[in-house]
Amino acid sequence: MNYQKVYGITGPVSTVGPTAAENKLNDQLIAELKNENSFESPEETQKRVETLKLLQTLTEKFVYTVSRNKNMSDGMSKDAGGKIFTYGSYRLGVHGPGSDIDTLVVVPKHVTRDDFFTVMDSILRERPELEEIAPVPDAFVPILKLKFNGISIDLICAKLDIPQVPISLTLKDNNLLRNLDEKDLRALNGTRVTDEILELVPKPSVFKIALRAIKLWAQRRAIYANIFGFPGGVAWAMLVARICQLYPNACSAVILNRFFKIYSDWKWPQPVLLKPIEDGPLQVRVWNPKIYAQDRSHRMPVITPAYPSMCATHNITESTKKIILEEFRRGVQVTNDIFSNKLHWKDLFIKHRFFQQYKYYLTITAMTNSNDDEHHLKWSGLIESKVRLLVLKLEQLPGIKLVHPFIKPIETLYTMSNSESASSSKADSSSMFKEIIDKYGTHLMESYLDKKYVKITDDNKDQYTNVNKIFITTMYIGFEVDEEVLKPIGVQNNEVVNGKNNNDKKKYKVDIHVPCTEFYNLCHNFNEEYNDTEKFQLIIRYVKGIELLDNVFEEGESRVTKKRKMDLSKDLSNNKTLKKSRKQTIEA
């Protein structure tokens, strides 16, 4: 029987159920997702369930311990409770093998965030299941990052203004948000949004298969990363949920086709909403483009359904919007061909060609000279969080047609050779750091460094536990240069005027020195610690596609080659200032 209930802010486009042919395509879609290793085994699922049960027990122990430390009676301490909630892909039921579990610890009002990072931290460290733990108390949402019982877990904490947190508690009531600080509100938001999404789709099983497919597609096409200006997991989930509302009786295969068709033609910045935006009991900002200029600037707004409603896609830039829309159009074409039996589902999930796609790339490389990876995680994480700001600046330059950030930083780790590392001095480490700063960035120099130093990998990392290392994280931005825009303007200190240089040969230049300098200073001046350029470095270079490092290519992939004179990378920064003696332009 067709589903009659109306979901969303409008009625459905169609309530027609799937045809036999569509059901067959749906079966083929599920088979392809299994072939792509999208589902985990029942044993892995059971292990997650058992691990979460253990975390619930540890949460109750945590609250009890804090309560007793604050002179509460044994009975009151036990009644104080404490409960864990999940959110993200695990809560939505679309997690895959090896994925982490986003977990929220909810505690009563007498338990503080400091207690979480001391008492809960200590309780976890006592457990034999704990393999790794990294507290990040200063994060936007303070977090304990764990590897526990073989599973990666992101553990956050929120305090409610109530004396007890019983196991029966749900987070649906907006009044639970009263008297909370910003960090507690942000921590609660993930679970509240995820739960609302599941309540707002007609058929959760259809939604989950469609979302698995969209997640796989977005990851393969390199458009899945909120931090770099693309939709993140929650945004993709809401986009899929809205299509499920419009086609409440369709199968997942049909949802995918309609997903691409509708969003490729969507009248952006018209927002995607799963339900009307609601008011609530708090004096907090709710997304409203009529009132807030910042909200009006959102290019592809997707609005969270839980109060207070926010835009999950505020990071999207003009360039990433173009890239997303182009992928939507490709999705329309591919799924149409699948429905007409010209292509197969595997064709939808073909991997991106980012590193073969552009002639010019900007590399943003965070380096740390340390024996402790925690310093590098913070430094590279800071730079990663700011890359979108550099993209926005670069987009504004005349002659830049597209600025395409890649969604996955590339990690490298160097140290001295075995014999050297045991006796290496601070001076030796500093010398290695300076040479790597000077040379790292192209595949020719990578070969040189690989011969001179030891590259640490998963296979040999146990041999180099207590030695100084050079941690390297590189982020990539691809460029499209618009030569037609550059022709009439002439740029770069009269070196090129009207598209002609001294040899009367066409050569167009875009000066990227200023935004790169501003970005360099923004990161190094974020706090006093990062002014120590003997320990922390940010290297900004542009390279041509033929110069890219080997580690950006997977097995079977190859770089684009062209028979022309090789020009090694142009430095755009050194320890203190950008080097004036080298080219600070992209040449077309």
DAZI-V664933 format. One record per pair of residues at least 24 apart in sequence whose ideal C-beta (glycine too) atoms are under 7 Angstrom apart, sorted by the first residue. I is the first residue (numbers start at 1). J is the second residue. D is the distance in Angstrom with one decimal. If there is no record, write none. Layout:
i=<I & I>
j=<J & J>
d=<D & D>
This chain:
i=<2 & 3 & 3 & 3 & 7 & 7 & 7 & 7 & 7 & 8 & 8 & 8 & 8 & 9 & 9 & 9 & 12 & 12 & 12 & 13 & 13 & 14 & 15 & 15 & 16 & 17 & 18 & 18 & 18 & 22 & 22 & 22 & 23 & 25 & 25 & 25 & 26 & 26 & 26 & 28 & 29 & 29 & 29 & 29 & 29 & 30 & 32 & 32 & 33 & 33 & 33 & 36 & 36 & 37 & 37 & 38 & 38 & 38 & 39 & 40 & 40 & 44 & 47 & 48 & 48 & 51 & 51 & 51 & 52 & 55 & 55 & 56 & 58 & 58 & 59 & 59 & 59 & 61 & 62 & 62 & 62 & 63 & 63 & 63 & 65 & 66 & 66 & 66 & 67 & 70 & 79 & 80 & 80 & 81 & 81 & 81 & 81 & 81 & 82 & 82 & 82 & 83 & 83 & 83 & 85 & 85 & 87 & 87 & 87 & 88 & 88 & 88 & 89 & 91 & 92 & 92 & 92 & 92 & 92 & 92 & 93 & 94 & 94 & 94 & 94 & 100 & 100 & 100 & 101 & 101 & 102 & 102 & 103 & 103 & 103 & 104 & 104 & 104 & 104 & 104 & 105 & 105 & 106 & 106 & 106 & 107 & 107 & 107 & 108 & 108 & 108 & 108 & 108 & 109 & 109 & 109 & 109 & 109 & 111 & 112 & 113 & 113 & 116 & 134 & 141 & 141 & 141 & 142 & 156 & 157 & 158 & 158 & 158 & 159 & 174 & 174 & 174 & 175 & 177 & 178 & 178 & 189 & 192 & 193 & 193 & 193 & 193 & 196 & 196 & 197 & 197 & 197 & 197 & 197 & 200 & 200 & 200 & 200 & 200 & 201 & 201 & 201 & 202 & 202 & 202 & 203 & 206 & 206 & 206 & 206 & 207 & 207 & 207 & 209 & 210 & 210 & 210 & 210 & 210 & 211 & 211 & 211 & 213 & 213 & 214 & 214 & 216 & 217 & 217 & 220 & 220 & 220 & 220 & 221 & 221 & 222 & 222 & 222 & 222 & 223 & 223 & 223 & 224 & 225 & 226 & 227 & 227 & 228 & 228 & 228 & 228 & 229 & 229 & 229 & 229 & 229 & 229 & 229 & 230 & 230 & 230 & 231 & 231 & 234 & 235 & 235 & 235 & 238 & 238 & 238 & 238 & 239 & 239 & 239 & 241 & 242 & 242 & 245 & 256 & 257 & 257 & 260 & 260 & 260 & 260 & 261 & 263 & 264 & 264 & 264 & 264 & 268 & 268 & 269 & 269 & 269 & 269 & 271 & 271 & 272 & 272 & 272 & 273 & 274 & 275 & 277 & 277 & 278 & 280 & 280 & 282 & 284 & 287 & 300 & 315 & 317 & 317 & 317 & 317 & 318 & 319 & 319 & 319 & 319 & 319 & 322 & 323 & 354 & 354 & 355 & 355 & 355 & 356 & 357 & 358 & 358 & 358 & 358 & 359 & 359 & 360 & 360 & 360 & 360 & 360 & 361 & 361 & 361 & 361 & 361 & 361 & 361 & 362 & 362 & 362 & 362 & 363 & 363 & 363 & 363 & 363 & 364 & 364 & 365 & 365 & 365 & 365 & 365 & 366 & 366 & 367 & 367 & 367 & 367 & 367 & 367 & 367 & 368 & 368 & 368 & 369 & 369 & 369 & 369 & 369 & 369 & 370 & 370 & 370 & 370 & 371 & 371 & 371 & 371 & 373 & 376 & 379 & 379 & 380 & 380 & 382 & 382 & 383 & 383 & 384 & 384 & 386 & 386 & 386 & 387 & 389 & 390 & 390 & 391 & 393 & 393 & 394 & 394 & 397 & 397 & 398 & 398 & 399 & 399 & 399 & 399 & 399 & 399 & 400 & 400 & 400 & 401 & 401 & 401 & 402 & 402 & 403 & 403 & 404 & 404 & 405 & 406 & 406 & 409 & 409 & 409 & 410 & 410 & 410 & 411 & 411 & 412 & 412 & 412 & 413 & 413 & 413 & 413 & 413 & 414 & 414 & 414 & 414 & 414 & 414 & 414 & 415 & 415 & 415 & 415 & 415 & 415 & 415 & 416 & 416 & 416 & 417 & 421 & 421 & 424 & 429 & 430 & 432 & 433 & 436 & 437 & 437 & 440 & 441 & 441 & 441 & 442 & 442 & 442 & 442 & 442 & 443 & 443 & 443 & 443 & 444 & 446 & 446 & 479 & 481 & 481 & 481 & 483 & 483 & 486 & 492 & 507 & 508 & 509 & 509 & 509 & 510 & 510 & 511 & 511 & 512 & 512 & 513 & 513 & 513 & 516 & 516 & 516 & 516 & 517 & 520 & 533 & 538 & 539 & 540 & 540 & 541 & 541 & 541 & 541 & 542 & 542 & 542 & 543>
j=<249 & 202 & 248 & 249 & 200 & 201 & 202 & 245 & 248 & 242 & 245 & 274 & 275 & 273 & 275 & 276 & 246 & 247 & 248 & 246 & 247 & 247 & 248 & 249 & 249 & 249 & 250 & 251 & 254 & 251 & 253 & 254 & 251 & 253 & 338 & 339 & 251 & 252 & 253 & 345 & 209 & 213 & 252 & 253 & 345 & 209 & 345 & 346 & 212 & 213 & 216 & 216 & 349 & 96 & 97 & 96 & 212 & 216 & 96 & 96 & 97 & 97 & 149 & 101 & 151 & 148 & 149 & 151 & 84 & 84 & 103 & 84 & 123 & 124 & 83 & 84 & 105 & 123 & 119 & 120 & 123 & 107 & 108 & 111 & 119 & 111 & 115 & 119 & 110 & 110 & 164 & 108 & 164 & 108 & 164 & 165 & 166 & 167 & 106 & 107 & 165 & 165 & 167 & 169 & 171 & 191 & 190 & 191 & 194 & 190 & 194 & 233 & 233 & 194 & 194 & 197 & 198 & 208 & 211 & 237 & 208 & 208 & 211 & 212 & 215 & 152 & 153 & 154 & 151 & 153 & 154 & 190 & 153 & 154 & 155 & 156 & 158 & 187 & 190 & 191 & 155 & 157 & 158 & 160 & 165 & 157 & 159 & 165 & 160 & 162 & 163 & 164 & 165 & 159 & 160 & 161 & 162 & 163 & 159 & 159 & 142 & 157 & 157 & 374 & 183 & 186 & 187 & 183 & 187 & 187 & 184 & 187 & 188 & 184 & 280 & 281 & 307 & 281 & 282 & 281 & 282 & 306 & 306 & 234 & 304 & 305 & 306 & 305 & 306 & 237 & 238 & 241 & 274 & 305 & 241 & 245 & 274 & 275 & 305 & 241 & 244 & 245 & 244 & 245 & 248 & 244 & 244 & 251 & 252 & 255 & 240 & 241 & 244 & 252 & 240 & 244 & 252 & 255 & 256 & 236 & 237 & 240 & 252 & 256 & 240 & 259 & 349 & 348 & 349 & 349 & 350 & 351 & 352 & 327 & 352 & 352 & 354 & 406 & 407 & 323 & 324 & 327 & 407 & 407 & 315 & 384 & 385 & 387 & 388 & 405 & 407 & 315 & 316 & 317 & 320 & 388 & 391 & 405 & 320 & 324 & 407 & 302 & 313 & 312 & 302 & 312 & 313 & 272 & 274 & 302 & 312 & 263 & 272 & 302 & 274 & 272 & 274 & 274 & 335 & 335 & 339 & 328 & 331 & 332 & 335 & 332 & 328 & 325 & 328 & 329 & 332 & 299 & 300 & 298 & 299 & 300 & 301 & 301 & 303 & 301 & 302 & 303 & 303 & 305 & 305 & 303 & 309 & 307 & 307 & 308 & 308 & 308 & 311 & 324 & 388 & 388 & 391 & 392 & 395 & 395 & 391 & 395 & 402 & 403 & 404 & 402 & 404 & 406 & 478 & 548 & 552 & 553 & 560 & 478 & 478 & 479 & 480 & 545 & 544 & 545 & 479 & 481 & 542 & 544 & 586 & 476 & 477 & 478 & 542 & 543 & 545 & 548 & 477 & 479 & 540 & 542 & 441 & 474 & 476 & 541 & 543 & 475 & 540 & 440 & 441 & 472 & 474 & 539 & 473 & 538 & 436 & 437 & 470 & 471 & 472 & 537 & 539 & 471 & 535 & 536 & 429 & 433 & 468 & 470 & 534 & 535 & 468 & 469 & 471 & 535 & 466 & 467 & 468 & 469 & 471 & 471 & 530 & 536 & 409 & 473 & 523 & 526 & 523 & 538 & 409 & 475 & 519 & 522 & 523 & 475 & 519 & 515 & 519 & 477 & 515 & 518 & 512 & 515 & 510 & 512 & 485 & 489 & 481 & 482 & 485 & 486 & 508 & 510 & 479 & 481 & 510 & 480 & 481 & 482 & 479 & 480 & 477 & 479 & 477 & 478 & 477 & 475 & 476 & 473 & 474 & 475 & 474 & 551 & 552 & 472 & 473 & 455 & 472 & 551 & 455 & 456 & 469 & 471 & 472 & 449 & 453 & 454 & 455 & 456 & 469 & 470 & 453 & 454 & 456 & 464 & 467 & 468 & 469 & 453 & 454 & 467 & 454 & 464 & 467 & 468 & 468 & 534 & 470 & 470 & 470 & 537 & 539 & 472 & 541 & 543 & 569 & 543 & 547 & 549 & 568 & 569 & 547 & 548 & 549 & 550 & 568 & 549 & 550 & 586 & 510 & 586 & 588 & 508 & 588 & 588 & 585 & 587 & 588 & 585 & 586 & 587 & 585 & 586 & 584 & 585 & 584 & 586 & 572 & 578 & 584 & 540 & 572 & 573 & 578 & 578 & 573 & 575 & 573 & 573 & 572 & 573 & 569 & 570 & 571 & 572 & 570 & 572 & 586 & 569>
d=<5.2 & 5.1 & 4.5 & 5.4 & 5.9 & 7.0 & 5.6 & 4.1 & 6.5 & 6.5 & 3.7 & 6.0 & 6.7 & 5.2 & 6.5 & 5.8 & 5.6 & 6.6 & 5.4 & 4.5 & 6.2 & 5.6 & 6.1 & 5.4 & 6.4 & 4.5 & 6.2 & 4.1 & 6.2 & 5.6 & 5.8 & 5.5 & 6.1 & 4.3 & 6.8 & 6.7 & 4.2 & 5.6 & 4.2 & 6.0 & 7.0 & 6.3 & 6.1 & 5.0 & 5.3 & 6.3 & 4.0 & 5.8 & 5.6 & 6.3 & 7.0 & 6.0 & 6.3 & 6.9 & 6.1 & 5.3 & 5.2 & 5.9 & 6.8 & 6.1 & 4.4 & 6.3 & 6.9 & 6.4 & 6.3 & 6.5 & 4.6 & 5.5 & 6.6 & 5.4 & 6.6 & 5.2 & 5.6 & 6.9 & 6.8 & 5.4 & 5.3 & 6.0 & 5.8 & 4.6 & 5.6 & 5.6 & 6.8 & 5.8 & 5.6 & 4.9 & 4.8 & 5.5 & 6.8 & 6.0 & 5.6 & 5.2 & 5.6 & 6.8 & 5.2 & 4.2 & 5.2 & 6.7 & 7.0 & 5.4 & 5.4 & 5.3 & 5.8 & 5.7 & 6.7 & 4.4 & 3.8 & 4.3 & 4.4 & 6.5 & 6.6 & 6.0 & 5.8 & 4.5 & 6.0 & 7.0 & 6.8 & 6.9 & 6.7 & 6.0 & 5.0 & 5.5 & 5.0 & 5.0 & 6.4 & 3.8 & 6.2 & 5.8 & 6.2 & 5.1 & 5.2 & 6.4 & 5.6 & 6.7 & 5.2 & 5.5 & 6.2 & 6.2 & 6.7 & 5.2 & 6.4 & 4.5 & 5.5 & 6.2 & 5.4 & 6.5 & 5.4 & 6.2 & 6.6 & 5.9 & 5.5 & 5.6 & 5.1 & 6.1 & 6.6 & 5.1 & 6.2 & 6.4 & 6.0 & 6.8 & 6.2 & 6.2 & 4.1 & 6.5 & 6.6 & 5.0 & 5.6 & 6.2 & 4.8 & 6.5 & 4.6 & 3.9 & 4.8 & 5.5 & 4.6 & 5.8 & 5.1 & 5.8 & 5.8 & 6.0 & 6.9 & 6.6 & 3.9 & 6.1 & 4.8 & 6.6 & 4.7 & 4.2 & 4.8 & 5.6 & 6.3 & 5.3 & 6.9 & 6.7 & 6.1 & 7.0 & 4.7 & 6.2 & 6.1 & 5.0 & 4.6 & 6.9 & 6.0 & 6.8 & 3.8 & 7.0 & 6.3 & 6.3 & 5.2 & 6.4 & 6.4 & 6.2 & 4.9 & 3.9 & 5.2 & 6.9 & 4.3 & 4.2 & 5.9 & 7.0 & 5.7 & 4.7 & 6.8 & 5.7 & 5.4 & 6.7 & 5.6 & 5.8 & 5.8 & 4.9 & 6.8 & 5.1 & 6.6 & 5.2 & 5.2 & 4.2 & 5.5 & 6.3 & 5.0 & 6.3 & 5.7 & 5.7 & 6.2 & 3.7 & 5.7 & 6.2 & 6.2 & 6.2 & 6.3 & 4.4 & 5.3 & 4.9 & 5.6 & 4.7 & 4.0 & 5.0 & 6.2 & 6.1 & 5.5 & 6.7 & 6.4 & 7.0 & 5.6 & 5.3 & 4.8 & 4.2 & 5.0 & 6.5 & 6.1 & 5.1 & 6.6 & 6.7 & 6.1 & 6.1 & 5.7 & 5.3 & 6.1 & 6.9 & 5.8 & 4.2 & 6.3 & 5.3 & 3.4 & 4.4 & 5.8 & 5.4 & 5.1 & 6.5 & 3.9 & 5.0 & 5.4 & 6.4 & 5.2 & 6.0 & 5.8 & 6.7 & 5.8 & 4.1 & 5.1 & 7.0 & 4.6 & 6.8 & 5.2 & 4.5 & 5.1 & 6.7 & 4.7 & 5.4 & 4.1 & 6.2 & 6.6 & 4.9 & 5.3 & 7.0 & 5.7 & 6.7 & 5.4 & 5.8 & 6.3 & 5.6 & 6.5 & 5.7 & 5.1 & 4.5 & 6.1 & 6.3 & 6.0 & 5.5 & 6.3 & 5.8 & 4.9 & 6.4 & 5.1 & 6.1 & 3.7 & 6.0 & 6.9 & 6.0 & 6.4 & 5.6 & 4.3 & 6.8 & 6.1 & 6.4 & 5.2 & 5.5 & 6.6 & 5.5 & 6.6 & 5.4 & 6.5 & 6.7 & 4.2 & 6.9 & 6.8 & 5.0 & 5.8 & 5.5 & 6.0 & 5.1 & 6.0 & 4.5 & 5.7 & 6.8 & 6.9 & 6.3 & 4.6 & 4.3 & 4.6 & 6.0 & 6.9 & 6.4 & 6.2 & 6.8 & 5.3 & 4.2 & 6.6 & 4.4 & 6.5 & 5.8 & 6.1 & 4.3 & 6.7 & 5.9 & 6.8 & 5.2 & 6.9 & 6.8 & 6.7 & 6.5 & 6.6 & 6.4 & 5.1 & 6.3 & 6.3 & 3.7 & 6.6 & 5.2 & 6.9 & 3.9 & 6.3 & 5.8 & 5.3 & 6.2 & 6.2 & 6.5 & 6.9 & 6.2 & 6.0 & 5.6 & 7.0 & 6.2 & 4.5 & 6.7 & 3.7 & 6.8 & 6.5 & 5.6 & 5.8 & 6.7 & 6.0 & 6.0 & 5.8 & 5.6 & 5.1 & 4.3 & 6.8 & 4.4 & 6.6 & 6.6 & 6.1 & 4.1 & 6.2 & 3.9 & 6.9 & 3.9 & 6.0 & 6.4 & 6.5 & 4.1 & 5.1 & 6.8 & 4.2 & 4.8 & 6.4 & 5.0 & 4.8 & 5.7 & 5.9 & 7.0 & 5.6 & 6.8 & 4.1 & 6.5 & 6.9 & 4.1 & 5.7 & 5.9 & 6.8 & 6.8 & 4.6 & 6.7 & 5.9 & 7.0 & 6.7 & 4.4 & 6.7 & 5.2 & 6.0 & 5.2 & 5.2 & 6.8 & 4.8 & 6.5 & 6.7 & 7.0 & 5.5 & 6.7 & 4.2 & 6.6 & 4.3 & 6.3 & 6.4 & 5.8 & 5.3 & 5.5 & 6.1 & 6.6 & 5.0 & 6.2 & 4.4 & 5.8 & 4.2 & 6.9 & 5.7 & 5.1 & 6.4 & 6.4 & 5.4 & 5.1 & 6.9 & 5.2 & 6.2 & 6.3 & 6.2 & 6.3 & 4.5 & 5.3 & 5.2 & 6.8 & 5.4 & 5.9 & 4.4 & 4.0 & 6.8 & 5.4 & 6.1 & 4.7 & 6.1 & 5.3 & 6.9 & 6.2 & 6.9 & 6.1 & 3.8 & 4.8 & 4.7 & 6.7 & 6.7 & 5.2 & 4.9 & 4.4 & 6.4 & 5.9 & 4.2 & 4.7 & 4.4 & 6.1 & 5.7 & 5.7 & 5.6 & 6.8 & 5.9 & 4.7>
